[in-house]
Amino acid sequence: MTAEGFLEGRRLQMARGVLLQCIMGGYPPARFYGSDDGDLALNADPQQIHRLPWSSQPRALAICDADELSGESSRLSTRGQLKQVIARYAARGLAPVVATELEFFIFAPNTDPTQPFQPPIGLDGRREDGHSAFSVSSNNGLRPFFSEVYACMAALGLPRDTFMHEMGVSQFEINLLHGDPLLLADQTFLFKHLLKEVALKHGLTVVCMAKPLAHTPGSSMHIHQSLVESASGRNVFSDEAGEPTAMFRHFIGGLQAGMADFTALFAPNVNSYQRLCHPYASPNNACWSHDNRAAGLRIPASSPVARRVENRLPGADANPYLAIAASLAAGLHGIENELEPTPAIQGEFAVPDSLSLPCTLHAALERLKRSQLAKELFGNEFVEGYLASKTMELTSFFDEITPWERRVLAAQA
């Protein structure tokens, strides 16, 4: 849209079906988004209009709400879904506080998708070999790229807590500062967009797949969550003596009740389950624990004022609006119904069947299809449309034969 048109307040409209466009570019049948495929209005959030600092020509990006022409939020909008969950908390005098931890890989350009990704050649003329986890000098070869990333984050008003090299080859993690869930979803989206754009300028490729490399840890988007009283700002997960509250237990109980039903929202792609089926610090379970990274729900060591629940299931490929909405909605379900969690686990443990989660996209979609809870929290229109779009993607995946199948099975009798 031209700057002049935007500043004049000209309304930007878009077909409803675009919200269900699958990742290959196609669409499910029109019945999932209204047979007429009428327009939605894209209304810019005035707090999320940004001049893009990496662009050589003046350009801006505006994060918009997708609203029906009658004014209400579209039920197909993931940002709208998150806003509705936040409003339900506000009606109880509560405000969620969220932080995201996003992991990502930096690779050399990959022009042939049949070949594995490779780390880029750094300023020292070498490719990283995977021994730089948590090293203070591990990104020296990528310093020009990271310098521009930091500068662009500052220009966009994206505060960062910590940046570090993660366990994988050329894998990194950023911790965004905790705050309002909608703001953190916007910031996570903007940061991923920023990463990819700046990488292209530097001849690099940033990949936010859940599992881009075999035999290597995948990339997560852990979600840290707490609740405060809207009026006082007090963390309601801790009482005056600093002990866990009933609301804290019920929040965990709700997450345990919803994680299996919502796995397809946290792990939305075929590749998501490559990460979850090789659970190196990426647990595919609904167990909870105090500071145990093998649990899907971890309570990090902290002071009572910072008591929070970390949902370790979402991958870096998850939609931040939808993943945060699903996690908070499950927690609120637990509070509203006073659900009690299972006992906390510690040390090495076996996952009970009741707390195991779907381990393929097909199984996750089947679980979501049967979920009355998902339909109650997100509405039939959203759930059915999401299922239709993701089923198309899964079908497209099964239309291809992988190199493993050709290599291993072709010679079999």
C-alpha positions, -999 to 999 in steps of 0.1 A, spaced: 0 0 0 13 35 -7 22 57 22 -2 83 10 -31 58 9 -22 45 44 -20 80 59 -53 90 43 -69 61 62 -78 42 31 -92 8 41 -72 -22 30 -93 -54 24 -83 -90 18 -102 -122 9 -111 -143 40 -96 -174 25 -61 -160 27 -62 -167 65 -64 -204 56 -38 -204 28 -16 -234 33 22 -233 32 23 -245 -4 1 -217 -15 -32 -235 -21 -65 -232 -2 -90 -257 13 -126 -257 -1 -144 -224 2 -169 -237 27 -142 -234 54 -140 -196 50 -175 -187 37 -186 -198 2 -186 -163 -11 -149 -157 1 -158 -122 10 -134 -95 22 -120 -88 56 -107 -54 67 -70 -52 77 -69 -26 105 -34 -15 115 -25 -16 152 -12 20 158 14 6 182 28 -18 156 37 4 126 74 2 119 99 18 95 120 -11 82 156 -2 90 172 -28 67 154 -16 36 175 7 13 143 24 2 117 39 27 94 11 36 72 4 66 54 -26 80 21 -25 99 8 -54 119 -29 -56 113 -60 -71 129 -82 -91 104 -117 -79 111 -150 -87 95 -165 -58 76 -192 -56 103 -165 -48 128 -159 -79 149 -126 -98 148 -125 -127 123 -126 -161 140 -100 -172 115 -74 -147 128 -48 -161 151 -40 -126 165 -78 -122 171 -78 -155 189 -50 -143 212 -68 -110 220 -100 -129 230 -80 -151 254 -64 -120 270 -99 -105 273 -112 -135 291 -84 -132 317 -91 -94 320 -127 -102 328 -114 -121 359 -91 -92 369 -60 -110 357 -33 -102 331 -10 -129 317 27 -121 314 46 -140 287 82 -143 274 93 -163 244 127 -180 238 133 -184 201 160 -207 186 171 -205 149 198 -217 126 220 -196 103 231 -214 71 248 -207 39 224 -204 9 208 -237 1 199 -237 -36 193 -274 -38 167 -286 -13 177 -322 -18 211 -314 -1 215 -308 37 219 -273 51 255 -262 57 269 -236 81 281 -204 65 317 -196 59 327 -172 86 352 -143 85 379 -168 94 372 -187 62 359 -218 79 325 -234 86 315 -240 122 319 -276 132 294 -276 161 317 -272 192 307 -236 200 277 -240 222 275 -212 248 309 -198 237 314 -161 240 333 -160 207 312 -184 188 295 -158 165 327 -139 157 326 -152 121 290 -137 118 297 -105 136 286 -82 107 253 -100 105 246 -99 142 257 -62 144 230 -53 120 204 -76 137 211 -57 170 208 -23 153 176 -33 136 161 -46 168 169 -13 185 153 6 156 121 -15 158 119 -12 196 125 -49 202 142 -52 237 163 -83 241 173 -101 272 200 -126 262 215 -138 230 235 -170 229 249 -198 208 228 -229 212 237 -266 210 233 -271 173 257 -262 145 254 -225 138 223 -225 161 214 -194 182 187 -184 207 172 -151 218 152 -145 249 127 -116 245 118 -96 276 86 -107 293 55 -86 290 20 -84 275 12 -116 255 0 -97 224 31 -75 224 54 -106 228 36 -123 199 41 -92 177 77 -89 188 84 -126 180 68 -123 146 88 -91 139 120 -106 151 117 -137 128 109 -114 98 139 -92 107 162 -122 109 153 -135 75 155 -101 58 189 -91 73 203 -126 66 195 -121 29 215 -88 29 245 -107 42 243 -137 18 229 -160 46 198 -180 52 180 -180 86 159 -212 91 132 -215 118 123 -250 110 118 -272 141 144 -297 129 166 -286 99 195 -309 106 196 -346 115 215 -358 146 213 -322 159 190 -306 185 160 -289 170 148 -253 175 121 -245 200 100 -215 209 96 -220 247 68 -199 262 72 -186 298 39 -177 315 27 -161 347 -4 -143 358 -7 -110 377 -36 -91 393 -45 -64 368 -49 -38 396 -19 -45 418 5 -64 394 10 -91 421 20 -125 407 -10 -148 417 11 -179 413 27 -171 447 10 -163 480 21 -138 506 45 -164 522 60 -171 487 44 -205 484 26 -218 452 -11 -210 451 -41 -230 441 -43 -209 409 -8 -220 400 -17 -256 404 -49 -252 384 -30 -234 356 -7 -264 353 -37 -288 355 -53 -269 325 -22 -272 305 -20 -309 311 -56 -313 301 -51 -294 268 -16 -301 255 -25 -333 237 -55 -317 221 -35 -287 211 -3 -304 199 -11 -296 163 -12 -259 173 22 -260 190 38 -283 164 21 -273 131 43 -290 105 55 -325 95 90 -314 104 78 -304 139 77 -340 149 113 -347 138 122 -325 168 97 -341 192 105 -377 183 141 -371 191 135 -354 224 169 -339 232 156 -312 256 124 -311 235 101 -332 256 69 -346 239 49 -350 271 26 -331 295 45 -339 327 55 -310 349 86 -306 371 106 -281 390 136 -272 368 137 -305 348 142 -300 311 128 -335 303 93 -323 313 70 -306 288 60 -282 316 90 -269 335 89 -246 365 122 -227 363 142 -219 394 131 -184 405 121 -162 433 84 -163 443 76 -130 425 89 -145 392 72 -179 396 61 -190 361 53 -220 339 75 -228 309 57 -246 280 85 -264 262 64 -280 235 62 -253 208 89 -253 181 104 -223 163 80 -230 134 49 -224 155 27 -193 149 35 -172 180 0 -158 182 -16 -192 181 9 -210 203 6 -183 231 -32 -183 227 -35 -221 230 -11 -222 260 -29 -194 279 -64 -208 270 -55 -242 284 -42 -226 316 -74 -205 320 -95 -237 314 -77 -252 344 -84 -222 365 -120 -220 356 -126 -257 363 -101 -259 393 -82 -288 376 -55 -304 397 -22 -314 380 -6 -348 384 23 -350 410 55 -332 399 82 -355 385 119 -352 391 150 -369 378 147 -396 351 112 -407 346 89 -428 323 61 -408 307 27 -422 316 4 -430 287 -20 -404 300 6 -376 296 21 -386 263 14 -365 233 8 -372 196 41 -379 178 31 -373 142 12 -345 125 -15 -370 114 -20 -381 150 -21 -345 162 -47 -335 136 -68 -365 145 -66 -355 182 -75 -319 174 -104 -331 152 -119 -350 182 -113 -322 207 -144 -306 221 -122 -284 243 -105 -269 212 -139 -261 197 -151 -246 229 -121 -223 233 -114 -214 196 -147 -220 179 -158 -246 152 -149 -222 124 -113 -218 134 -107 -255 143 -123 -269 112 -105 -243 89 -72 -250 105 -77 -288 102 -86 -284 65 -55 -263 57 -31 -286 76 -46 -317 61 -38 -303 27 -2 -298 38 1 -333 51 -14 -347 19 12 -327 -1 40 -342 20 28 -377 13 27 -370 -24 65 -370 -24 90 -399 -20 119 -391 3 156 -399 -4 155 -423 26 128 -443 9 148 -445 -23 181 -453 -6 169 -479 19 138 -495 4 145 -497 -33 167 -528 -30 143 -546 -6 124 -576 -19 
